[in-house]
Amino acid sequence: MTYPKRVLLSEGEVERFLESDHHGDNSEYTGPGRQIKVESIGKTLGIDKSEDHNSEKVDRSDFGRSRRKTGGKRGNKKKNPAIKDSYKREKSDKRNIYDKEVDLIFGEDLTKGTTGRNSYESTGFRSIDSKSNLNHGSGSDSTVDQDRTRVFINTRQSNYSGARSERMQQSQERRETEERFSDVRSYLEEDEEEERLQRRSRWKLLLMAIGLFFVIYEIIMITLVTLKPQSGDKARSVMLQLQGAVTDKTESKDDETSDTEGETSEAATEAAAEESSEPETLTEETTTHVNESGAVFVENPVMTVEAGAIGVSEFEPVELMFSGDVYLSDHVMEAYQASGDITGVVSQAYLDEMKSADYFVANEEFPFSNRGTPEKDKQYTFEVDPSKVDMIKEMGIDLVTLANNHTLDFGPDALLDTLDTLDKAGISHVGAGKNIEEAAEPVMVSIKGRKIAFIGATRVMPEAYWAAGESSPGLLAAYDPSNLIEEIKQAKEQADLVVVYVHWGEERKEMPNEIQTTLAHDIVDAGADLVVGAHPHVLQGIEYYKDVPIVYSLGNFVFGSSIPRTALLRVTIDNTEDGSENLKLRLIPGKSSAGYTRTLSEAADKAEFYSYMESISKGISIGEDGTVSKS
């Protein structure tokens, strides 16, 4: 048997070869090339229609038994006649077919001595590294390359389908096809690698652009913060000073001509501008905040600012408001959610009173935080999510004292979160800080020409470490009142009035104990003009010591539990005939249940409340409108 010159043919050329008369007259070739429709080279060369082949019988009775449950649903399925019964046998047949195919392509009978596959590999044609090696000596090179590449790509993109045995057969055929056309693999991989590099380069550029955007954004934000050191507060303070100076000059020169008034105003403006630049009056470290009522809060009490409420003359009566303990408990949260705003927690009548005051102070009996662990061996521990700080703002509270026995329920981290939350919300705080200096520092407020200092302290702490140290966060403790007394004396030198809010006493006791009265008198002796207390969770009495009012406990105000009696304390600061400050106290009675605090509306209920307060107080009387006076 003879074959043409040894060449590598494409599938189409092999098909045409099989159907042609190239076998010669003496050819012993009896293959079926001219008898059937050729579907593939391997399939055609692998067919043997001899009698021996047809007579071969194989027992397949137990093939695949291990994968089938006897009597199961899968056993009832009809077998697809197109699927080979034995994968191993089919694989062996395919190998033989492949060997014959290779022998035919190379034009030699390579089955003698060594198999066609081994001979094919020994020729070196399998390892092709460049396009120059794709020329196989026959036919159009470009046509052969395109055909082989197309077959290889189609093989890669094919999907498996059918039963498991059919999928396994397809997988084997795919691998064999890829091996046959592996000479085009390197070029496909080069294209894929180039595409991957291009995609990676585009991603790098995108990430670099995003990073550059954030860097520019940070630079802009830092620049804005750096170039704005409390400029708004300074301008507001200067404006207030100008207003006061112009008003004074205008009132004293009513009979002068308009030209003289213009010169006076210009002189006053220059004088105020010069004063605003002096370090002892206002520095960059001094910042102020003005609330809705016109109260000016000064962060650094040593560097006070002479400022009155905008649009209001100086030395008008100042209205201060005080409440007892405030805790946003579960009952309070439920009442708030049911109504959708603070009117579900505090009645509108109370809200009107609270918001009509110039400055509202309360005792915050909890930390704002989501961190920390509860204090060990403590019966009640409180903590509120920082997002609920808006409820404090809705009540109109301007300042809170944190000096109490619950602020550190969840440790120092929770306390620091509380300070940060209040600062961001614009709510001032006293009695606690990052160290003893901050905890003892008063808050100085200028309202209608009066400078008022607020100080918070506690004599109720479950653990000694709750007291602030030189470098540790905590509270201003009053067990040893020396620090508190010193702060009061220093504040008195700079402020017109000093208010001290103290956490003390025994829970559920209506009368103050000796420790409370002694400490209260010491505070007054140090220079305080008003003393307000909390902690017993009930109301305690009122007394005057050296004409200074002492309210020992305002009890609970918003707490969640049932509160049969509560009250707001309204303090009006006015001048007496001799020019000294006069404080007028008025109680606004109420009660609370299910997280809702409301005023007493019935006259009989109010009268009963005032009578009760007189009974637990010393040397006072209360009028029909709740005004407190010395008896």
C-alpha positions as CSV (number, residue, x, y, z in Angstrom):
1,M,0.0,0.0,0.0
2,T,1.4,3.4,-1.0
3,Y,0.5,6.9,0.1
4,P,1.2,10.3,-1.3
5,K,4.0,12.5,-0.2
6,R,4.2,12.9,3.6
7,V,2.2,16.1,4.4
8,L,-0.1,17.4,7.1
9,L,-3.6,17.8,5.8
10,S,-6.6,19.6,7.1
11,E,-9.9,17.8,7.8
12,G,-11.4,18.9,4.5
13,E,-8.4,17.7,2.5
14,V,-8.4,14.4,4.3
15,E,-12.1,14.0,3.5
16,R,-11.5,14.7,-0.2
17,F,-8.5,12.4,-0.2
18,L,-10.6,9.5,1.2
19,E,-13.3,10.0,-1.4
20,S,-10.8,10.3,-4.3
21,D,-9.0,7.6,-6.3
22,H,-5.6,8.3,-4.8
23,H,-5.3,4.7,-3.5
24,G,-4.1,3.5,-6.9
25,D,-5.0,0.5,-9.0
26,N,-3.1,-1.9,-6.7
27,S,-4.2,-0.4,-3.5
28,E,-5.3,-2.8,-0.9
29,Y,-7.2,-0.1,0.9
30,T,-10.8,-1.2,1.6
31,G,-11.8,1.6,3.9
32,P,-15.3,3.1,3.8
33,G,-14.2,6.5,2.6
34,R,-16.3,6.4,-0.6
35,Q,-19.3,4.5,0.9
36,I,-20.5,6.8,3.8
37,K,-20.9,10.5,4.6
38,V,-17.7,11.5,6.4
39,E,-18.5,13.4,9.7
40,S,-15.0,13.6,11.1
41,I,-11.6,12.1,10.3
42,G,-11.4,10.1,13.5
43,K,-14.9,8.7,13.1
44,T,-14.3,7.7,9.5
45,L,-10.9,6.0,10.0
46,G,-12.2,4.2,13.1
47,I,-15.1,2.4,11.4
48,D,-14.5,-1.2,10.6
49,K,-17.4,-3.0,8.8
50,S,-15.7,-6.3,8.5
51,E,-17.5,-9.4,9.5
52,D,-15.2,-9.9,12.4
53,H,-16.0,-6.5,13.7
54,N,-19.7,-6.9,13.4
55,S,-19.6,-10.4,15.0
56,E,-17.8,-9.1,18.1
57,K,-20.2,-9.2,21.0
58,V,-19.5,-7.7,24.4
59,D,-21.5,-8.4,27.5
60,R,-22.6,-5.0,28.9
61,S,-25.2,-6.3,31.3
62,D,-23.5,-4.9,34.4
63,F,-22.0,-1.7,33.1
64,G,-22.8,1.3,35.3
65,R,-24.5,-0.8,38.0
66,S,-22.7,1.0,40.8
67,R,-24.3,4.3,39.8
68,R,-27.8,3.1,39.7
69,K,-30.3,2.3,42.5
70,T,-32.1,-1.0,41.9
71,G,-35.8,-0.3,41.3
72,G,-35.3,3.5,41.4
73,K,-36.6,6.0,39.0
74,R,-33.4,6.3,37.2
75,G,-33.6,2.6,36.3
76,N,-36.8,3.2,34.4
77,K,-35.3,5.7,32.1
78,K,-34.8,4.5,28.5
79,K,-31.3,4.3,27.5
80,N,-30.2,6.6,24.8
81,P,-28.9,4.5,21.9
82,A,-26.5,7.3,20.9
83,I,-24.6,7.0,24.2
84,K,-21.7,4.5,24.3
85,D,-22.2,1.7,26.9
86,S,-18.7,1.8,28.1
87,Y,-16.7,4.9,28.6
88,K,-13.4,3.0,28.9
89,R,-14.0,1.1,25.8
90,E,-15.0,4.2,23.8
91,K,-11.8,5.9,25.1
92,S,-9.7,3.0,23.8
93,D,-11.4,3.0,20.5
94,K,-10.9,6.7,20.2
95,R,-7.1,6.3,20.9
96,N,-6.9,3.7,18.1
97,I,-8.8,5.9,15.7
98,Y,-6.5,8.8,16.6
99,D,-3.4,6.7,15.8
100,K,-4.8,5.7,12.4
101,E,-5.6,9.3,11.7
102,V,-2.1,10.5,12.4
103,D,-0.7,7.7,10.3
104,L,-2.8,8.7,7.4
105,I,-2.0,12.4,7.7
106,F,1.7,11.8,7.6
107,G,1.4,9.5,4.6
108,E,3.1,6.5,6.1
109,D,2.2,3.3,7.7
110,L,3.4,4.2,11.1
111,T,1.6,1.4,12.9
112,K,4.6,-0.9,12.4
113,G,7.1,-0.9,15.1
114,T,5.8,2.2,17.0
115,T,2.3,3.7,17.2
116,G,1.3,6.6,15.2
117,R,1.1,8.8,18.2
118,N,4.6,8.1,19.3
119,S,6.0,8.6,15.8
120,Y,4.1,11.8,15.5
121,E,5.6,13.1,18.7
122,S,9.1,12.0,17.6
123,T,8.9,14.1,14.4
124,G,8.9,17.3,16.5
125,F,5.9,18.8,14.9
126,R,4.0,19.0,18.2
127,S,6.3,21.7,19.7
128,I,5.7,24.7,17.4
129,D,6.9,28.0,18.8
130,S,6.4,30.5,16.0
131,K,4.2,31.2,13.0
132,S,7.0,30.2,10.7
133,N,6.7,26.6,11.8
134,L,3.0,26.4,10.8
135,N,4.0,25.8,7.1
136,H,3.6,22.0,6.6
137,G,4.6,21.8,2.9
138,S,1.3,21.4,1.2
139,G,-1.7,23.5,0.3
140,S,-2.3,27.1,1.3
141,D,-0.6,28.0,4.5
142,S,-3.0,30.7,5.5
143,T,-6.0,28.3,4.8
144,V,-4.6,25.6,6.9
145,D,-3.8,27.9,9.8
146,Q,-7.2,29.5,9.7
147,D,-8.9,26.1,9.6
148,R,-6.8,24.7,12.5
149,T,-7.3,27.9,14.6
150,R,-11.1,27.8,13.9
151,V,-11.4,24.2,15.0
152,F,-9.4,24.9,18.1
153,I,-11.4,28.0,19.1
154,N,-14.7,26.2,18.4
155,T,-13.6,23.4,20.6
156,R,-12.8,25.8,23.4
157,Q,-16.1,27.6,23.1
158,S,-18.2,24.4,23.0
159,N,-20.5,23.6,25.9
160,Y,-21.3,20.2,27.4
161,S,-24.8,18.8,27.3
162,G,-26.6,15.5,27.6
163,A,-26.3,12.7,30.1
164,R,-23.2,12.1,32.2
165,S,-21.7,9.4,29.9
166,E,-22.3,11.7,26.9
167,R,-20.7,14.7,28.6
168,M,-17.7,12.6,29.5
169,Q,-17.4,11.5,25.9
170,Q,-17.6,15.1,24.7
171,S,-15.0,16.2,27.3
172,Q,-12.6,13.5,26.0
173,E,-13.2,14.6,22.4
174,R,-12.5,18.2,23.3
175,R,-9.2,17.4,25.0
176,E,-8.1,15.3,22.0
177,T,-9.0,18.1,19.6
178,E,-7.1,20.6,21.6
179,E,-4.0,18.3,21.6
180,R,-4.3,17.9,17.8
181,F,-4.4,21.7,17.3
182,S,-2.1,22.7,20.1
183,D,0.2,24.5,17.6
184,V,-2.1,27.5,17.6
185,R,-2.5,27.7,21.4
186,S,0.6,29.9,21.9
187,Y,-0.8,32.6,19.7
188,L,-4.2,32.6,21.4
189,E,-2.5,32.8,24.8
190,E,-0.4,35.7,23.7
191,D,-3.6,37.5,22.6
192,E,-5.3,36.7,25.8
193,E,-2.3,37.9,27.9
194,E,-2.2,41.1,25.9
195,E,-5.9,41.7,26.6
196,R,-5.4,40.9,30.3
197,L,-2.6,43.5,30.5
198,Q,-4.8,46.1,28.8
199,R,-7.6,45.5,31.3
200,R,-5.2,45.6,34.2
201,S,-3.8,48.9,32.9
202,R,-7.3,50.4,32.7
203,W,-8.1,49.3,36.2
204,K,-4.9,50.8,37.5
205,L,-5.7,54.1,35.9
206,L,-9.2,54.1,37.3
207,L,-7.9,53.4,40.9
208,M,-5.2,56.1,40.6
209,A,-7.9,58.6,39.5
210,I,-10.1,57.7,42.5
211,G,-7.2,57.9,44.9
212,L,-6.2,61.3,43.5
213,F,-9.8,62.5,43.9
214,F,-9.8,61.6,47.6
215,V,-6.4,63.2,48.2
216,I,-7.6,66.5,46.6
217,Y,-10.8,66.3,48.6
218,E,-8.9,65.9,51.9
219,I,-6.5,68.7,51.1
220,I,-9.5,71.0,50.4
221,M,-11.3,70.1,53.6
222,I,-8.1,70.5,55.7
223,T,-7.5,73.9,54.1
224,L,-11.1,75.0,54.9
225,V,-10.8,74.0,58.5
226,T,-7.4,75.6,58.9
227,L,-8.5,78.9,57.4
228,K,-11.6,79.1,59.6
229,P,-10.5,79.3,63.3
230,Q,-13.7,80.4,64.9
231,S,-14.0,83.3,62.6
232,G,-17.8,83.3,62.8
233,D,-17.7,83.4,66.6
234,K,-15.2,86.2,66.7
235,A,-17.2,88.3,64.2
236,R,-20.3,87.7,66.3
237,S,-18.6,88.9,69.5
238,V,-17.2,92.0,67.8
239,M,-20.6,92.8,66.4
240,L,-22.2,92.5,69.9
241,Q,-19.5,94.8,71.3
242,L,-20.1,97.3,68.6
243,Q,-23.8,97.3,69.2
244,G,-23.3,97.9,73.0
245,A,-20.8,100.7,72.4
246,V,-23.0,102.4,69.8
247,T,-26.1,102.2,72.0
248,D,-24.4,103.7,75.0
249,K,-22.9,106.6,73.0
250,T,-26.2,107.3,71.3
251,E,-28.2,107.5,74.5
252,S,-25.7,109.9,76.2
253,K,-25.6,112.2,73.1
254,D,-29.2,112.6,72.1
255,D,-29.0,116.4,72.0
256,E,-26.0,116.5,69.7
257,T,-26.1,117.0,65.9
258,S,-26.1,114.2,63.4
259,D,-22.5,115.0,62.5
260,T,-21.4,114.7,66.1
261,E,-23.3,111.4,66.4
262,G,-21.6,110.1,63.3
263,E,-18.2,111.0,64.7
264,T,-19.1,109.3,68.0
265,S,-20.3,106.1,66.2
266,E,-17.1,106.0,64.2
267,A,-15.0,106.5,67.3
268,A,-17.0,103.8,69.1
269,T,-16.5,101.4,66.2
270,E,-12.7,102.0,66.2
271,A,-12.6,101.6,69.9
272,A,-14.6,98.3,69.8
273,A,-12.4,97.0,67.0
274,E,-9.2,97.8,69.0
275,E,-10.7,96.1,72.1
276,S,-11.6,93.0,70.0
277,S,-7.9,92.6,69.0
278,E,-6.6,92.7,72.6
279,P,-5.6,89.3,74.0
280,E,-7.2,89.9,77.4
281,T,-10.7,90.5,75.8
282,L,-10.8,88.0,73.0
283,T,-8.2,85.5,71.5
284,E,-8.4,82.8,68.9
285,E,-8.7,80.3,71.8
286,T,-12.0,81.9,72.9
287,T,-15.1,80.7,71.1
288,T,-18.8,81.6,71.7
289,H,-22.1,80.1,70.8
290,V,-25.5,81.8,70.8
291,N,-28.7,79.8,71.4
292,E,-32.2,80.6,70.2
293,S,-32.9,82.8,73.3
294,G,-29.8,84.9,72.7
295,A,-27.6,83.4,75.4
296,V,-23.9,83.5,74.5
297,F,-21.9,80.5,75.7
298,V,-18.1,81.1,76.2
299,E,-16.0,78.0,76.0
300,N,-13.0,79.5,77.9
301,P,-14.4,81.1,81.1
302,V,-11.1,83.0,81.8
303,M,-11.4,84.9,78.5
304,T,-14.9,86.3,78.9
305,V,-16.6,88.4,76.3
306,E,-18.7,91.5,77.1
307,A,-21.8,90.6,75.0
308,G,-25.5,91.0,75.5
309,A,-28.3,89.1,73.7
310,I,-28.8,90.3,70.1
311,G,-31.5,92.9,69.8
312,V,-32.2,92.9,73.6
313,S,-31.0,95.6,76.0
314,E,-28.5,94.7,78.7
315,F,-29.6,93.8,82.3
316,E,-33.1,92.7,81.4
317,P,-34.4,89.8,83.6
318,V,-32.7,86.5,82.7
319,E,-34.8,83.3,82.8
320,L,-33.0,80.1,83.8
321,M,-34.8,76.7,83.8
322,F,-33.7,73.6,85.7
323,S,-34.9,70.0,85.7
324,G,-34.0,66.9,87.7
325,D,-32.8,63.5,86.3
326,V,-33.3,62.8,82.6
327,Y,-32.9,59.2,81.3
328,L,-34.1,58.1,77.9
329,S,-35.4,54.7,79.0
330,D,-37.3,52.1,77.0
331,H,-40.6,53.6,78.2
332,V,-39.5,57.0,77.0
333,M,-38.3,55.7,73.6
334,E,-41.7,53.9,73.1
335,A,-43.6,57.0,73.9
336,Y,-41.4,59.0,71.5
337,Q,-41.9,56.5,68.7
338,A,-45.6,56.3,69.2
339,S,-46.0,60.1,68.7
340,G,-43.2,60.7,66.3
341,D,-41.7,63.6,68.2
342,I,-40.9,64.9,71.7
343,T,-44.6,65.8,72.4
344,G,-45.0,62.1,73.2
345,V,-42.5,62.4,76.0
346,V,-43.1,65.9,77.4
347,S,-46.5,67.7,77.3
348,Q,-46.8,70.8,75.1
349,A,-47.4,73.0,78.2
350,Y,-44.0,71.9,79.7
351,L,-42.3,72.4,76.3
352,D,-43.6,75.9,76.1
353,E,-42.2,76.7,79.6
354,M,-38.9,75.1,78.7
355,K,-38.4,76.9,75.4
356,S,-39.4,80.3,76.8
357,A,-36.4,80.3,79.1
358,D,-33.1,81.9,78.2
359,Y,-31.1,78.8,79.3
360,F,-32.2,75.3,80.2
361,V,-30.0,73.0,82.5
362,A,-30.7,69.3,83.3
363,N,-29.0,66.3,84.8
364,E,-28.2,63.6,82.2
365,E,-28.4,60.4,84.1
366,F,-26.8,58.1,81.4
367,P,-24.0,58.0,78.8
368,F,-24.4,58.3,75.0
369,S,-22.5,55.3,73.6
370,N,-22.6,51.9,72.0
371,R,-19.3,50.8,73.5
372,G,-18.0,49.5,76.8
373,T,-19.0,46.8,79.3
374,P,-21.4,47.3,82.2
375,E,-20.0,48.0,85.6
376,K,-19.7,44.9,87.8
377,D,-21.9,44.5,90.9
378,K,-24.1,47.4,89.9
379,Q,-27.8,46.9,90.0
380,Y,-28.8,49.4,87.3
381,T,-26.6,50.4,84.3
382,F,-27.7,52.8,81.6
383,E,-26.5,53.5,78.1
384,V,-28.3,55.2,75.2
385,D,-27.5,55.2,71.5
386,P,-25.8,58.4,70.4
387,S,-28.3,59.0,67.7
388,K,-30.9,59.7,70.4
389,V,-29.2,63.0,71.3
390,D,-31.7,64.8,69.1
391,M,-34.3,64.1,71.8
392,I,-32.3,66.2,74.2
393,K,-32.2,69.0,71.7
394,E,-35.9,68.7,71.0
395,M,-36.5,69.4,74.7
396,G,-34.6,72.6,74.4
397,I,-31.8,71.6,76.9
398,D,-28.8,73.9,76.5
399,L,-26.5,72.4,79.2
400,V,-26.3,69.0,81.1
401,T,-24.4,68.0,84.1
402,L,-22.7,64.6,83.8
403,A,-21.5,64.5,87.4
404,N,-23.7,61.6,88.6
405,N,-23.6,57.8,89.4
406,H,-24.5,56.6,85.9
407,T,-22.3,58.4,83.4
408,L,-19.6,55.8,83.8
409,D,-21.9,52.7,83.8
410,F,-20.1,51.4,80.7
411,G,-16.6,52.6,81.5
412,P,-14.4,55.4,80.3
413,D,-14.9,54.8,76.6
414,A,-18.6,55.3,77.0
415,L,-17.9,58.6,78.8
416,L,-15.6,59.8,76.0
417,D,-18.3,58.9,73.5
418,T,-20.8,61.0,75.5
419,L,-18.5,64.0,75.5
420,D,-18.0,63.8,71.8
421,T,-21.7,63.3,71.1
422,L,-22.8,66.3,73.1
423,D,-20.1,68.5,71.5
424,K,-21.2,67.5,68.0
425,A,-24.8,68.3,69.0
426,G,-23.9,71.7,70.4
427,I,-25.0,70.8,73.9
428,S,-22.7,72.1,76.7
429,H,-21.7,69.9,79.6
430,V,-20.1,70.2,83.1
431,G,-18.9,67.8,85.8
432,A,-17.0,65.3,83.6
433,G,-14.1,65.4,81.2
434,K,-11.0,63.7,79.8
435,N,-9.1,64.7,82.9
436,I,-9.7,66.6,86.2
437,E,-9.0,70.0,84.5
438,E,-11.8,69.5,82.0
439,A,-14.2,67.9,84.6
440,A,-13.8,70.9,87.0
441,E,-13.9,73.6,84.3
442,P,-17.0,75.8,84.5
443,V,-19.2,76.7,81.5
444,M,-19.4,80.5,81.3
445,V,-22.6,81.9,79.7
446,S,-23.3,85.6,78.9
447,I,-27.0,86.4,78.8
448,K,-28.3,89.9,78.5
449,G,-25.2,91.4,79.9
450,R,-24.8,89.0,82.8
451,K,-22.0,86.5,83.0
452,I,-23.2,83.2,84.6
453,A,-20.9,80.3,85.5
454,F,-22.2,76.7,85.8
455,I,-20.3,74.0,87.7
456,G,-21.2,70.3,88.1
457,A,-20.0,67.9,90.9
458,T,-21.1,64.6,92.5
459,R,-20.8,63.0,95.9
460,V,-22.3,59.7,94.7
461,M,-19.9,57.3,92.9
462,P,-19.9,53.5,93.0
463,E,-16.1,53.3,92.5
464,A,-13.2,55.5,93.4
465,Y,-11.8,55.3,89.9
466,W,-14.8,57.2,88.6
467,A,-13.2,60.4,89.8
468,A,-11.2,62.2,87.1
469,G,-7.4,62.2,87.4
470,E,-4.6,64.2,86.0
471,S,-4.6,62.1,82.8
472,S,-7.7,59.9,83.2
473,P,-11.3,60.6,82.3
474,G,-13.9,60.9,85.0
475,L,-16.1,63.1,87.1
476,L,-15.5,66.1,89.5
477,A,-15.9,64.4,92.8
478,A,-17.1,66.3,95.9
479,Y,-16.2,63.7,98.6
480,D,-13.3,66.0,99.2
481,P,-14.9,69.4,98.3
482,S,-11.6,71.3,98.1
483,N,-11.4,71.2,94.3
484,L,-15.0,72.2,94.0
485,I,-14.6,75.1,96.5
486,E,-11.6,76.3,94.6
487,E,-13.4,76.3,91.3
488,I,-16.3,78.3,92.7
489,K,-14.0,80.9,94.1
490,Q,-12.2,81.3,90.8
491,A,-15.4,81.5,88.8
492,K,-16.9,84.1,91.2
493,E,-14.0,86.4,90.4
494,Q,-15.0,86.5,86.7
495,A,-18.8,85.8,86.7
496,D,-21.8,87.8,88.0
497,L,-23.4,84.7,89.2
498,V,-22.2,81.1,90.0
499,V,-24.6,78.2,89.8
500,V,-23.6,74.8,91.2
501,Y,-25.5,71.6,90.3
502,V,-24.6,68.7,92.8
503,H,-25.5,65.0,92.7
504,W,-25.9,63.9,96.3
505,G,-28.2,62.5,99.0
506,E,-29.9,59.2,99.5
507,E,-32.4,57.6,97.1
508,R,-36.1,57.9,98.0
509,K,-35.4,60.2,100.9
510,E,-37.6,63.3,101.0
511,M,-35.4,65.2,103.5
512,P,-31.7,66.1,102.9
513,N,-29.2,64.5,105.2
514,E,-26.5,66.3,107.2
515,I,-23.8,65.7,104.5
516,Q,-26.0,67.5,102.0
517,T,-26.7,70.5,104.2
518,T,-23.1,70.9,105.2
519,L,-21.7,70.7,101.7
520,A,-24.4,73.1,100.5
521,H,-23.4,75.7,103.1
522,D,-19.8,75.3,102.2
523,I,-20.7,75.9,98.5
524,V,-22.6,79.0,99.4
525,D,-19.7,80.3,101.6
526,A,-17.3,79.8,98.6
527,G,-19.4,82.3,96.5
528,A,-22.2,80.3,94.8
529,D,-25.4,82.2,94.1
530,L,-27.7,79.2,93.5
531,V,-27.4,75.5,94.4
532,V,-29.5,72.8,92.7
533,G,-29.4,69.1,93.5
534,A,-30.4,65.7,92.2
535,H,-30.0,61.9,92.8
536,P,-32.7,60.9,95.3
537,H,-35.2,60.4,92.4
538,V,-37.8,62.2,94.5
539,L,-38.3,65.9,95.4
540,Q,-36.5,67.3,98.4
541,G,-37.1,70.6,100.2
542,I,-35.8,74.1,99.6
543,E,-34.0,76.4,102.0
544,Y,-32.3,79.8,102.0
545,Y,-28.8,80.1,103.5
546,K,-27.4,83.6,103.7
547,D,-30.1,84.6,101.2
548,V,-28.9,82.1,98.7
549,P,-31.6,79.5,97.6
550,I,-30.7,75.8,97.9
551,V,-33.0,73.3,96.1
552,Y,-31.8,70.0,97.4
553,S,-33.4,67.7,94.8
554,L,-35.7,68.2,91.8
555,G,-36.2,64.4,91.5
556,N,-36.9,62.6,88.2
557,F,-38.2,64.6,85.3
558,V,-38.0,62.3,82.2
559,F,-37.2,58.8,83.4
560,G,-39.7,56.2,82.3
561,S,-40.8,55.0,85.7
562,S,-43.9,56.3,87.4
563,I,-43.2,59.7,88.9
564,P,-46.1,60.9,91.1
565,R,-44.4,64.3,91.7
566,T,-42.0,66.3,89.7
567,A,-41.3,69.9,88.9
568,L,-39.3,72.3,86.7
569,L,-37.5,75.1,88.6
570,R,-37.7,78.5,86.9
571,V,-35.2,81.1,88.2
572,T,-35.6,84.8,87.2
573,I,-32.5,86.9,87.7
574,D,-33.2,90.6,88.2
575,N,-31.6,93.7,89.9
576,T,-32.7,95.0,93.2
577,E,-32.9,98.7,94.0
578,D,-29.4,98.8,95.3
579,G,-28.1,97.2,92.1
580,S,-27.5,93.6,93.5
581,E,-28.7,90.5,91.8
582,N,-32.1,89.1,93.0
583,L,-33.2,85.5,92.3
584,K,-36.9,84.6,92.1
585,L,-37.8,80.9,92.2
586,R,-41.0,79.4,90.8
587,L,-41.9,75.7,90.7
588,I,-43.9,74.3,87.8
589,P,-45.4,71.1,89.1
590,G,-46.2,67.9,87.1
591,K,-46.2,64.1,87.1
592,S,-45.1,61.3,84.8
593,S,-46.2,57.8,83.8
594,A,-45.4,55.4,80.9
595,G,-42.6,57.7,79.7
596,Y,-44.8,60.8,79.4
597,T,-44.3,63.8,81.7
598,R,-47.0,66.5,81.9
599,T,-47.9,69.5,84.0
600,L,-50.6,69.6,86.7
601,S,-53.7,71.3,85.3
602,E,-56.1,71.2,88.2
603,A,-55.9,74.0,90.8
604,A,-56.5,71.5,93.6
605,D,-53.6,69.3,92.4
606,K,-51.3,72.3,92.3
607,A,-52.3,73.5,95.8
608,E,-51.7,70.0,97.2
609,F,-48.3,69.9,95.5
610,Y,-47.2,73.4,96.9
611,S,-48.4,72.3,100.4
612,Y,-46.3,69.2,100.2
613,M,-43.2,71.1,99.1
614,E,-43.6,73.5,102.0
615,S,-43.8,70.6,104.4
616,I,-40.5,69.2,103.4
617,S,-38.7,72.6,103.1
618,K,-37.3,74.9,105.7
619,G,-38.3,78.6,106.0
620,I,-40.1,79.1,102.7
621,S,-43.6,79.6,101.4
622,I,-45.1,78.9,98.0
623,G,-47.7,81.1,96.4
624,E,-50.6,80.0,94.2
625,D,-48.5,80.5,91.0
626,G,-45.6,78.4,92.4
627,T,-43.4,81.4,93.4
628,V,-41.1,80.5,96.3
629,S,-40.2,83.1,98.9
630,K,-38.6,83.2,102.3
631,S,-41.1,83.1,105.2
